[in-house]
Amino acid sequence: MNRAIFPAIVFSLLVVLSSSAYAVAPAPGQLNAGAAATSSSGSTVTVGWSGTGINTLNPFTTYSALGRWIGSNIYLPLVYYDAANQTVTPALASSWHVNLSNHTAIFYLNPNAVWSDGTPVTSQDVVYSYQLAAQNYSVLEQYVGSVSGVTAITPHSVMFTMTSVLWTTWAAYVAIVPYHIWKYVDASTYPAYNSTGSQYFVGDGPYLLNSYVVNQYTEIQKNPKEFLAGHMAAVDKVIFEFFSSESSAITSLQSGSIQGLTGILPSDISQFQNSSKYVITTSPGLEYFYLSINVNPQGNGNPTLRNLTVRQAMAHAINLTYIAKTAFHGYATVLNSVLTPTNQYYDRNLSSYSYNVSLANEMLNQSGFPMTSSGYRVNASNTSQHLTYAVLVPSGDTLEIDAANMIAQNLSAVGIQLTVTAETTGSMVATIWPHYTQDMDLWDWFDYTQNSPYRLLGMFLPNQIAAGNSDSGFSNSTYQQIWNELANATSLSQVSNLSDQLQQILHQQLPYIPLFIPSAITVYSSQISNLTAYPGGQFGGYDYLTFTQMHYSTSNPGGSNSTEYYIIGGVVALIVVAAAAVLITRRRRSQ
């Protein structure tokens, strides 16, 4: 496979390697060892979701965090990250050898790996899946940019050639799909299941897709052919029910029709605190809110937003600290970069634009955007161009709508009129791509690759405009050049330095104004046990271990109040609990 198939884009998590060669061969049964694998016959847990809905279950084209989360349960990658997101462990590959001196990595597939229809998993499936991941329609394209070739050595061994020391994201986050099923479909449009026929779905994860109704629910069922010892799911069936609003999801949780929900509003915690029926946890959030500004030169938004001074003045006019305290009731942290503070490569030298209305007004006055008698500004060189904008916001997210309205109030103080338009995420997608007809959108990403800078920094590459990932339409030749250097980085220090440079460009150019990271508040039934409060919340769409570890008892728990309230404070990388240092990592949206 030549390098033209894999463009020079890296999205690979970094594992600290002590030498130029790295060999791992743990026993497959050690994965998730110690977690009981028993369940009550017919046990079913229903999880509510009120964020961005599923656009597809195709792992190469889904932009949805929920779609990716479900995908992590039904398709295996070569390796998994452990619960702490620090060490890679066996998945399809039972062992591997990475040799940095000759830029190769060989993965040896588990000989017991089998698809749900009984067909063995082979190296052909791996090669085919990486070819799909490299296509320009694939949301995983940036993950595989450092891979220059994939070769099947034997039916159960695959060799990769690569240009960078960074290899674990493409090994841990690229789903392997069945070639013998997918070769008959158009992978760019295939929804990853058949609506009719006996082969509704073929997978190899701990769960299999059982049914899917767009914008209603997705049901997964325990895979009876699961081949990883100790990895068999404890719950027989999981249903992901989609809600158009948080309030309707909360009503369903209170009625008992769903058993878990992440994304509870801070104002709603009190409804569950004094009942033994629920467990409440507060974890560091992985969802970060941002204000995306349409700077695409070929876009059809208000052209005044392409003026850097206008964007910088807007940043100075927004009182982020007040909004975090008011709209989020203090359950949010102000963000300074497009990476989250728990990311290993977060540039801690960056700071938010100071809240300074006087400075913002002065900048606009001096740059040719005078205030009119109507109280709003115009472009002096083209008076038909007013500084009046519309911001798209997901209609199902109360916090984002509240934040957008407060931002609109802030901007009115500097003569910028902002109209908040709440739409379904599907409608937002249609407005933005491919013609960029929006002015701005207030949306979110989930950051679940905390040991890598590449996933979120890669959203600002020109090729992500066509791929439907970039909602700003940002394109910068210097940024691209530095990214290309990053694609061939050979040391940790080089990765860190180049990542800082990319963040600084974005901080100065402002295609995004980073806003907040809300805490992840989760409420779930006390009949559920053996759940860990991962960053992003237990039902926040991040960790594949959730349902392989979880237990659900249909009997009523005893005791006067079994509610536990965990506060895993702030958005920090290291948290000391009971004098033990616990490294906390995180998860993400897709759009």
N, C-alpha and C positions, 0 to 999 in steps of 0.2 A: 504494500500500500504506500503510495508516494505522499510526500508532504503536502501536495495540492489538496489532498482529501482532508488533511487536518491543518487548517490555517493556524498561524502562529498566535494562538490565544490560550492562555493558561488558566485553568481553574482547578488547582490541585492543592489539597491540604498538605501542610508540611509536618512530617514526622522527623524528630531530631535523630539523625543517624550518627553513630559514633565512629564509623569507618566508611570506606567507599563501597563496601558490600554489606548488605543487610539481608539476613536469612531468617525466616520464621516458619516453624512447622509445629504449632500447637495441635493437640488432639482436638478434632472437631467437637467431641463431647464436652470440651471445656467451655464452649460458648454458652453463656447464661447458666453455667453450672450452679446448682444449689437452689434454683427456682423450681418449686413443685410443679408438676405437669398433670395434675388431676383436676377435674371439674365435675360439677353436677351435670348429669345428662340433660342436654337441651338448653344449657345456660346461655342467655342472650343479654348483652348490654347495649343500650342505645345512648349514643353521645350526640349532644346538640352542637351545631355549628352555625354561627350567624355572620361569619366574615365573608370574604370573597368566595363565591361558589365555584363548583367544578366546571371548567370548560371542556375537559376531556380527561380520560384516565390513561391516555397515551403518555408515557413518561418522557417522551422526546418533545412534546408540544404543549403540555399543561403548564400554565402560569399560576395555577392555584396551589396554595400551601396545603389545602385539604387533599387535592388530587395527588400531590407529591407524598403526603403522609400515607394515604391509602396505598399508593404505589410501593412504598417501602415495606409494606406488609405482604404484597402479592408477587413482587418480583425481587429476586436477590441480586445484589451486585457481587463483585469478586470478593470484597472484604467489607466488614462492618467496622464502625467505630464503637468502642465500648461506651457505657453509660456516661462516663466522664468526658467523652469526646477526646480522649488522649491517645488511646492505643488501638490499632487496627486488629481485628480478630477474624477468624475464618467465616466465610459465607459460602459462595460457590467454590472458592479456592480454599483447599485445606492447607496449603503451604505455598510459599513464594520466595523468590530470591531476587533482590534488587541490587544491581551492580552499577554504582555511579561512575566508576572509572571508564566503563565502555557504554554507558547510557542505555542499559538494557534492564528489563524486568521480566522474569518468567513466573507465570502462575500455573500451579498444578491443581486442576479441578478435582473436587471430591468425586471419586469413582461411583459413589452411591447417588449422586445428584440426578434427579429425574423430574420431568415435567408432570403435571397433574394428569395428563392423558397416558402416562406410562412411558413416553419417549425419553431416552437418556439425554441429559444436558451435555453438550459437547463443545469443543473449541470453535466449531462452526457458528454456534449461537453467539459466542463471545465476539468473534471477528465481525459478524453481521451487525451486532448491536453497537459496536464502536463506529462502524461505518455510518449507521443511522445518526448516532450522536454528533458526528462531524458535519452533518448537512446544515445548510444555511437556514433551514426552517426550524432547526432543533434548538430548544432552550438550553441544551447541554453542550452546545458547540464550544462555549468558552471553557468548559471543563477539560476538554481533550486537546487543547491547542498545543500542549507540549509533547503530545504523542505524534511521532512522525511515521510510525508503522505498526501494524499488528499482524502477526503471522501464527497460524496454527501449526505447531510442531508435531503434535500427535493429537488424537481425538480428545485427550484430557490434559493437554499442556499448550499454553499460549505464550508467545514472546512479544513484548512491546519494546520498541525503540523510542527514545524520548530525548528532548533537548534541554531539559531542566532537572534539577534535583527534586523538584516538587512533583510527587506522583500519587499521593493518596486520595486526592479528590476524584481523579478519574477512575481510581480503583474502587473507591468507597461509595461514589454517588452516581455512577452510571449504571442504570438497570440493565440486566441481561434479559432479552426477550426471546421467545422460541422461533427460530428461523423457519421451521417446518410449518408454522402457522402464518407468520408475518410475510413470508415470501409471496403470498398470494394477494396481498393487499397493498394499497398505497399508504406507506407509513406516514406520510405528511398529513393525511386526513383521517387515518384509521383511529377510531375511538378506543381501541384496545379490547373490544369485546364484539361479539356478533349478536345482533338483535334476534336472529332466528337461527335454527340449526342446532345440532347436538354439541358442537364445539363453541359453546357460549363464551367460555373463557379458558385459557390455558396459562397456568403460572407455576411457580416453584417456591413461593414464599410460605411462611407459616400459616397464611390465610389465602383463600381463593375468592375471587369475585363471584358472588351468588346472584345479585341483581342490582340494577342501577336505573333510577328514574331521574331524568334531568331536573334539577332545581327542587327535588323532593328528598330523595334519600339514596344511599348506597349501602349495600349489605355485603359483608364478607363472612366467610365461613371457614372453620378450621380445616387445614389441608391434611387429609388422612395419609398422604404420601410424603409428609415432611421428613427429610432425611438427616437433619442435623440433630444429633442426640442432645437432649436437654433443651431443645428449642420448640418442642410441641406446645402449642397455645393452651392455656388453662381454661379460657372461655371459648365455648363452641362457636358463638356467632356474635358479630359486632355490627350494629347499624349506625350509620352516620346520617342524622336527620338534619336537613338544611332548613334554617329559619330566616325569614326576611328581616327580622328585627330581634334585638336582644330581649325586648319585653315579652315577645311570644315564646322565646326559648325559655325564659325564666318561668313563665306560666306552666310550660310543659314539665319543667324540672320539679316545680312545686306539686304538680298533679301526679308525678311518678311515671309519666309516660317516657321520660328520658332519665338516665341515671347520672349523667355528668355533663358539665359545661364549663369551658374556659372562656374568659372574656366578660365575666360579671362586672357590671359597673360598680365603682366604689360606693355609690349611693344605695346599692341594692344588697350590700353585705348583711345589713341588719335583719333582713328578712329570713336569714338562715342561721344566725349566730346562736340562738337560744334553743335549738332543736337537736335532739340526739339523732335525727334522721340524716343529718348531713355532716360532711367533713369540709372544712374551708381551708384553702391554702393560698398563700400569696408568695409568688416566686418572681425572680428577675424576669423581665419581659424580653422577648426576642423580636417583637413586632415594633418596628420603628416608623413613626409618622414623618412625612416630608411634604413639602410644597414643591411640586414639579412645575417648572416654567417652560413653556414652549419656545425654545430658542432655535428650532429647526429653520434654516434659511429658506427651505422650500415649503415650510408649513403654512397653514392658512389661519393662524391665530393673529392676535393683535401685534403688529410689527414693532411697536414701541417696547415690547418685552425683550427684544433682541439687543436693546441698549443696556450695556453693563451697569451704567450709573443708576438706571431705573431699578434694576434688580438689587443692587447694593443698598439703595435708599429704602426699598421695601424691607430688606433684612434689618436695617436699623429701626424701622418703624414698628416692628412686631415685638410685643412684650412677652417673650417666651416664658419667663419666670412666673409672671402673673397667670398666664393661661394654664401652665402646668399645675399651679396651685388651685386655680378656680375650677376649670373644666374637669380636671382629673382628681380633684380633692386631695392633691398632694401625692397621688399614686402614679407619678411620672417623673422622669428625669430629662432635663433639657439636653439635647444632642448637638454636638459640634461638627460631626463628620458624617459621611455616608457609611462609615463602618461604625459598629457599636462599641462602647467602651470595654466590653469584655473580650473583644477580638484582639488577638495577640498583636496585630499590626495597626491597631488604632493609634493615630497620631495625637499624642497627649499634649503637644505644643499648640494645637489649635484651640481657639476659643470662639464662643458665639459672637456674632455681631452685637455690639453694645446697643441697648435700647436707648435711642437718642432721637427724639422727634425733631428737635431743632436742627441737628446735623442732616437728617433726611430731607427736610425742607430746603436747607441751604444747598445740598447737592443737586436737587431737582431744579432749583432756581438758576443755578450757575450752568446747568447743562442744557438749557433751552427748553424747559418744560414748565412754563409759567402757569400760575393759577388763574382760572377764569372767574367771571362774576358768578357762575353757577356753583363755585366751590370745588371744582375738579380741574385737573390739569390737562393741557394739550401739548402737542409737539409744535413748537414755534415755527419750525421749518415746514410743517404740513398740518395745518390747523384742523384738518378732517380727522386726524389721529388723536383720539382722546385717551387718557389714561383710565379707561373704564374697562374692567375685565370680568369674565365669568370664571369661577373656580368649580370644577366638578368634584363631587364628594360621594362616596358610596352611601346609598340611601339606607342601608341596613346598619350603619355604624353611628350610633348616637354621639360617641365621643368625638369622632372626626367631624361631624356636622357642627357640634358645639364649638370645637376649636376653630373651624373655618369661619363661623360667625364672629368670633372674637377677633380673629385676624382681620376680618372686614372692617370691624369697628376701629381697630388700630390704624389701618391704612387710610381711612377716611380723614384722619387727623393730618395727613400730608397731601391731601387732594387726590387720592387714588380711590376710585369707586370699584368695589368688589362685590359681585353678585354671587351668592352661594347657590349652586344648582345640584340638588341631590338626585342621583340617578342609580339605577341598578348597575352592578359592575359590568354586565354584558353591554349595556348601553354606553358606558364609559369607554369600553374597549372599542366599540364601533365608532365613537366620536374621535378617538385619538388615532387609531391605526386604520388604514395606512396613510391617511391624508393630513393628519395633525391639524384638525379643525378647532381644537380647544385652545384656550388661553393658558389655563393652569389646571392642575388637579391636586387635591390633597388626598394622598393615598398612603399605602404602607407596604413595606417589605418585611419578610421574616429572615433574620440572620441566623442560620443554623450551621454555618461553617466557620466556627470561631477560631480555628487555627490557621485560617487562610484569609488573605486580603482580596483574593481574586474574584470571588463570586459577585460581590456587590460593586467593586470597582470596575468590573467588566461590563456592567450595564451602560457605561458611558462611551463604549466604543462605537464607531460608525456602523459596524455590521449589525449591531443590536437594534438599529432603527428598522432595518428590513425584517429582522427576526421577530419584531413585535415585543421587545423587552424594554426598549428605551422610550419612556413617555415624555422626555424632554427634547429628544432629537438633537442632543449635544454632539458636536463633532469638532475635534481639536487636534491638529497635526502633532503638536508637542506631546499631548497626552498619548496619542497613538505611538509615537516614537519611544516614549518611556515604557509604555506597556510592552512593546516588542522586546526591549531590554529585559523586562521582567520575565518574559516568556522563556528567556535563556539564562535566567539567574542561576548561579552556581554556588551561592553561599547564603547563609541566613542574614548576614549583615547587608548584603546586596538587596535581598528581598525587602528588608525593613526600610532601607534608604529609599528605594524606588517607590515603595508603597506610600511613604510619607510625601514624596514629590507629587504623586497622583492626587492624594487627598488635598494637598495645598493648592493645586490647580483648580480642583472643584470648589474649594472654599473661596477662592478668589473669583472664579467665573460664575458661580451660583446658577448652574442649571437646576439644581435642587437647593432649597433652603431647608436644611435639616431641622426638625422640630423636637419631637419627644420620643421617649421609650416608655410606654405605660407599663406598670407592673402587671403581671399575669395573675389575675384572681380566679381561682377555680373552686367550684362547689360540686361535690359529688355525693352519691348515696353512701351512707355508712355501712351498707351491705357489701360495698366494694372494699377489698383489702389488697395488700402487697403492691401498693402504688408508691412510686418515688416522686417527690416534687421536683421534677426536672425544670430547668429554666424554660420559660414559655408555658408552664403549667402542664399537668398530667394529660389534659386533652387539648393541648394547644397545637397539635399538628407537627410534631417534631420527631419523637423517638420511636423506632420500631419495637423497642423492648416493652412498651406500655402494655400491649395486649398479650404478649407471651408471658409476662410476669403476673398480670392482674388476676385476682380471684373474685368471684361474685357469689354470694350466698343469697338464696331466695327466702331464707327465714329471717324473721325480725330480730335485729340485734337487741341484746338486753342492756340494762344499765340506765341510769337516769339521764346521762348526757355523754355520749361518746364523741361529740364533736371535738375535733382537734383544730387548732389554729396555728399554722406555721407561718412565721414571717421570715422569709429568706431575703434579708434586707437589701434594698437598692439594686442598682445595676453595677455590680462589682465582680471582679474576676476571682478574688479569694475571700472566703467567708469563714470566720472562726466560730465554730459551734462546739461548745463543751470542751474548749481548749484544743480542738483538733482542726487542722487546716483542711478545708474541703474545697477542691477546685470546681467551680461551677461553670458550665458552658451553656450554650443557647440554641434556639431554633428560628424559622422564618416563614413569610408569605411567599407567594410569587407575585401577585399583582393586586 
